[in-house]
Amino acid sequence: MSLSAEDPGSDPASKQVVLEMIKAEFPSAQKNGAGAIGSQARIEIGDDMVFLNGRDGDRLLQSWGNLPSEIDGLLMPDDGSWCITFQFSDVGYVKDDEKEEIDADAILEENREGQKEANKQRVQQGLGELEILRWVVAPNYNTQTNNLEWGMLLEDDEGSQSINHEVRLLGRHGVMNATLLCGPEQFASLKPVLDETLKGFSYNEGNTYGEYRDGDKVAEFGLLGLMGAGGAFVLWKFWKPICAGVLVVGVSVKKFFNRFFGGSSEGRVS
């Protein structure tokens, strides 16, 4: 039984084997219904997708060679070739009165400068440097959904490229950071998947942007602050494992999950 780029385990029996393998190492693995993203929100789990809670999502990312993180949930396809991470920031209610002031060129330059500082931290942790090449999706704000999104093309010091596509879903008490991590060759097909997936995202009752009330905590920054360079290192520390995931899509299901989920002593999460 194999998992290939052309036929990613469409057999129901194969899907069940995949789920059982994941659940053996990550008990929160869920294949249907709605995944709870911390205490703030939920996401509908589509066909051929697996949801992990924050703890297990972090353990998965660490098993792929990442630093510990504080994500609140992770959604990935059965073949593990890409993922969407979710992380809530309780910064308070972010006013959207800066929506007409978004300057893509200025924001790109600011993030490039910030990445230079982030690279110093990456080097200290034994990770390669990253360079921001260009926008793949320029910053834009949707006044109907109260979502801010943008995407950047990155390149490491070995010439390999990847994409981080960011969506900020504004809520009453803060912002949910949804990040699509994938290869450049995947992005054109995955962007519609991301858009459709996020239609299944919802804040829990009492936490939506429209439920703001006088007296609620208000963030000390607006939309422009959500795109600043300060969070560059946090956002991009997931880059390496996603490339690894893309490279192993063609191997067998058993070999794939043994390699990353603890079937052998090599790379096992403790």
C-alpha positions as CSV (number, residue, x, y, z in Angstrom):
1,M,0.0,0.0,0.0
2,S,1.6,3.3,-1.1
3,L,0.9,7.0,-0.8
4,S,1.8,8.8,-4.0
5,A,1.4,12.4,-5.2
6,E,-1.0,11.1,-7.9
7,D,-3.2,8.9,-5.5
8,P,-2.9,10.2,-1.9
9,G,-4.6,7.2,-0.2
10,S,-8.1,7.4,-1.7
11,D,-9.0,3.9,-0.5
12,P,-11.1,4.1,2.7
13,A,-9.0,1.3,4.3
14,S,-5.9,3.3,3.6
15,K,-7.4,6.4,5.2
16,Q,-8.2,4.4,8.3
17,V,-4.7,3.0,8.5
18,V,-3.3,6.5,8.2
19,L,-5.6,7.8,11.0
20,E,-4.7,4.9,13.3
21,M,-1.0,5.6,12.7
22,I,-1.4,9.2,13.6
23,K,-3.6,8.6,16.7
24,A,-1.0,6.1,18.0
25,E,1.4,9.0,18.5
26,F,-1.0,11.9,18.6
27,P,-4.2,11.0,20.5
28,S,-6.1,14.2,19.6
29,A,-6.0,13.3,15.9
30,Q,-9.5,13.9,14.5
31,K,-10.9,13.2,11.0
32,N,-14.4,14.7,11.1
33,G,-16.6,17.2,12.8
34,A,-15.1,20.4,14.2
35,G,-11.7,20.8,15.7
36,A,-11.5,23.0,18.8
37,I,-8.9,25.7,18.4
38,G,-8.0,26.4,22.0
39,S,-11.0,27.9,23.8
40,Q,-11.6,30.6,21.3
41,A,-12.7,29.0,18.0
42,R,-13.3,25.9,15.9
43,I,-12.6,24.7,12.4
44,E,-14.6,22.2,10.3
45,I,-12.5,19.3,9.3
46,G,-12.8,18.6,5.6
47,D,-12.5,15.3,3.7
48,D,-8.9,13.8,3.7
49,M,-7.9,16.2,6.5
50,V,-6.6,15.5,10.0
51,F,-6.8,18.0,12.9
52,L,-4.5,18.0,15.9
53,N,-4.9,20.0,19.0
54,G,-2.2,22.5,20.0
55,R,-0.2,20.2,22.2
56,D,-0.1,17.4,19.6
57,G,0.4,19.9,16.7
58,D,3.4,21.3,18.5
59,R,4.8,17.8,19.1
60,L,4.3,17.0,15.4
61,L,6.2,20.1,14.4
62,Q,9.0,19.3,16.8
63,S,9.2,15.7,15.4
64,W,9.9,17.4,12.1
65,G,12.8,19.3,13.6
66,N,11.2,22.5,14.8
67,L,11.6,24.5,17.9
68,P,8.7,24.3,20.5
69,S,5.8,26.5,19.6
70,E,2.5,27.7,21.2
71,I,0.1,26.8,18.4
72,D,-3.6,26.1,19.3
73,G,-4.3,23.7,16.5
74,L,-3.0,22.2,13.2
75,L,-4.8,21.0,10.1
76,M,-3.1,18.8,7.5
77,P,-4.0,16.4,4.7
78,D,-3.6,12.7,5.2
79,D,-0.3,12.7,3.3
80,G,1.3,15.4,5.6
81,S,2.6,17.4,2.6
82,W,1.4,20.8,3.9
83,C,-0.4,22.2,6.8
84,I,-2.3,25.1,8.3
85,T,-1.4,26.2,11.8
86,F,-3.6,28.1,14.1
87,Q,-2.4,30.4,16.9
88,F,-4.5,32.8,18.9
89,S,-3.0,36.1,20.2
90,D,-5.0,37.7,23.0
91,V,-3.9,41.2,22.1
92,G,-7.5,42.6,22.4
93,Y,-9.8,44.0,19.8
94,V,-7.9,45.3,16.8
95,K,-9.5,48.3,15.2
96,D,-9.6,48.2,11.4
97,D,-9.5,52.0,10.8
98,E,-6.0,51.6,9.1
99,K,-7.4,49.6,6.2
100,E,-6.9,52.4,3.7
101,E,-3.3,53.0,4.9
102,I,-1.8,49.6,3.8
103,D,1.4,50.2,1.8
104,A,2.6,46.9,0.4
105,D,6.1,48.2,-0.6
106,A,6.8,49.7,2.8
107,I,5.5,46.6,4.7
108,L,7.6,44.3,2.5
109,E,10.8,46.4,3.3
110,E,10.0,46.4,7.0
111,N,9.6,42.7,7.1
112,R,12.9,42.2,5.1
113,E,14.7,44.3,7.8
114,G,13.0,42.3,10.5
115,Q,14.1,39.1,8.9
116,K,17.7,40.1,9.2
117,E,17.2,40.2,13.0
118,A,15.2,37.0,12.9
119,N,18.1,35.3,11.0
120,K,20.4,36.0,13.9
121,Q,18.1,34.0,16.2
122,R,17.8,31.2,13.6
123,V,21.6,30.9,13.3
124,Q,21.9,30.7,17.1
125,Q,19.4,27.8,17.0
126,G,21.4,26.0,14.2
127,L,18.9,26.9,11.5
128,G,19.7,28.4,8.1
129,E,19.0,32.0,7.2
130,L,15.9,33.0,5.2
131,E,15.4,35.8,2.7
132,I,12.1,37.4,1.8
133,L,11.9,37.6,-2.0
134,R,8.5,39.1,-2.9
135,W,4.8,39.1,-2.2
136,V,2.9,36.2,-3.7
137,V,-0.3,37.8,-2.3
138,A,-0.1,41.5,-1.5
139,P,-1.6,42.6,1.9
140,N,-5.4,43.1,1.7
141,Y,-8.2,43.4,4.2
142,N,-11.7,41.9,3.7
143,T,-14.2,44.2,5.4
144,Q,-17.0,41.5,5.2
145,T,-15.1,38.8,7.0
146,N,-12.7,41.0,9.0
147,N,-9.8,39.0,7.7
148,L,-6.3,40.4,6.8
149,E,-4.1,38.3,4.5
150,W,-0.8,38.3,2.7
151,G,1.7,35.8,1.4
152,M,5.5,35.9,1.0
153,L,7.9,33.8,-1.0
154,L,11.0,32.9,1.0
155,E,14.3,31.4,0.1
156,D,16.9,29.7,2.4
157,D,20.6,29.9,2.2
158,E,20.7,26.8,0.0
159,G,18.4,28.2,-2.6
160,S,15.3,26.3,-1.6
161,Q,12.0,28.3,-1.7
162,S,8.8,28.1,0.3
163,I,5.7,30.1,0.9
164,N,4.1,31.4,4.1
165,H,0.6,32.6,3.5
166,E,-0.8,34.4,6.5
167,V,-4.4,35.1,7.4
168,R,-5.4,37.1,10.4
169,L,-8.9,36.4,11.6
170,L,-10.0,39.3,13.8
171,G,-12.1,38.5,16.9
172,R,-13.5,40.3,19.9
173,H,-10.6,39.5,22.3
174,G,-7.7,39.1,19.8
175,V,-6.6,37.7,16.5
176,M,-6.3,34.1,15.2
177,N,-3.2,33.6,13.1
178,A,-3.8,31.0,10.4
179,T,-0.7,30.2,8.4
180,L,-0.5,28.0,5.3
181,L,2.9,26.4,5.0
182,C,3.7,24.9,1.6
183,G,6.0,24.8,-1.4
184,P,5.8,27.3,-4.3
185,E,4.7,24.6,-6.7
186,Q,1.7,23.8,-4.4
187,F,0.4,27.3,-3.7
188,A,-1.7,27.9,-6.8
189,S,-3.7,24.7,-6.1
190,L,-3.8,25.2,-2.3
191,K,-4.8,28.8,-2.1
192,P,-8.4,27.9,-3.1
193,V,-8.3,25.0,-0.6
194,L,-7.2,27.5,2.1
195,D,-10.0,29.9,1.2
196,E,-12.6,27.1,1.3
197,T,-11.2,25.6,4.6
198,L,-11.4,29.0,6.4
199,K,-15.1,29.2,5.5
200,G,-15.4,26.5,8.1
201,F,-13.6,28.6,10.8
202,S,-15.7,30.3,13.4
203,Y,-15.2,32.0,16.7
204,N,-17.1,30.6,19.6
205,E,-20.2,32.5,20.7
206,G,-19.2,35.7,22.5
207,N,-15.8,35.9,20.8
208,T,-16.7,37.2,17.3
209,Y,-15.5,40.6,16.0
210,G,-19.0,41.9,15.8
211,E,-19.7,41.1,19.5
212,Y,-17.3,43.8,20.7
213,R,-18.6,45.8,23.7
214,D,-17.5,49.0,25.3
215,G,-15.0,48.2,28.0
216,D,-13.4,45.3,26.2
217,K,-9.6,45.3,25.9
218,V,-8.5,47.2,22.8
219,A,-5.1,46.3,21.1
220,E,-2.4,48.9,21.2
221,F,-1.9,48.6,17.5
222,G,-4.1,48.4,14.3
223,L,-4.0,46.4,11.1
224,L,-0.5,47.7,10.2
225,G,0.9,46.3,13.5
226,L,-0.3,42.8,12.5
227,M,2.0,42.9,9.5
228,G,5.0,44.3,11.3
229,A,8.4,42.6,11.3
230,G,8.5,41.7,15.0
231,G,6.9,38.3,14.5
232,A,9.0,37.1,11.6
233,F,11.0,34.5,13.5
234,V,7.9,33.0,15.1
235,L,6.1,32.7,11.8
236,W,8.9,31.2,9.8
237,K,10.4,28.8,12.1
238,F,8.1,26.1,10.7
239,W,9.6,26.3,7.2
240,K,12.1,23.5,7.1
241,P,9.7,20.5,8.0
242,I,7.2,21.5,5.3
243,C,9.9,21.1,2.6
244,A,10.7,17.7,4.2
245,G,7.1,16.8,4.0
246,V,6.9,17.6,0.3
247,L,9.9,15.5,-0.5
248,V,8.5,12.4,1.2
249,V,5.0,12.4,-0.3
250,G,5.9,9.6,-2.7
251,V,7.1,7.0,-0.1
252,S,4.8,4.4,1.4
253,V,2.4,5.3,4.1
254,K,4.1,3.0,6.6
255,K,7.6,4.3,5.8
256,F,6.4,7.9,5.9
257,F,4.7,7.7,9.3
258,N,7.5,5.5,10.8
259,R,10.0,8.2,9.8
260,F,8.1,11.1,11.4
261,F,5.8,9.6,14.0
262,G,8.1,7.3,15.9
263,G,8.2,3.9,14.2
264,S,12.0,3.8,14.8
265,S,14.3,5.4,17.3
266,E,15.4,7.9,14.8
267,G,13.5,11.2,15.1
268,R,11.1,9.8,17.8
269,V,9.3,12.4,19.9
270,S,9.8,11.9,23.6
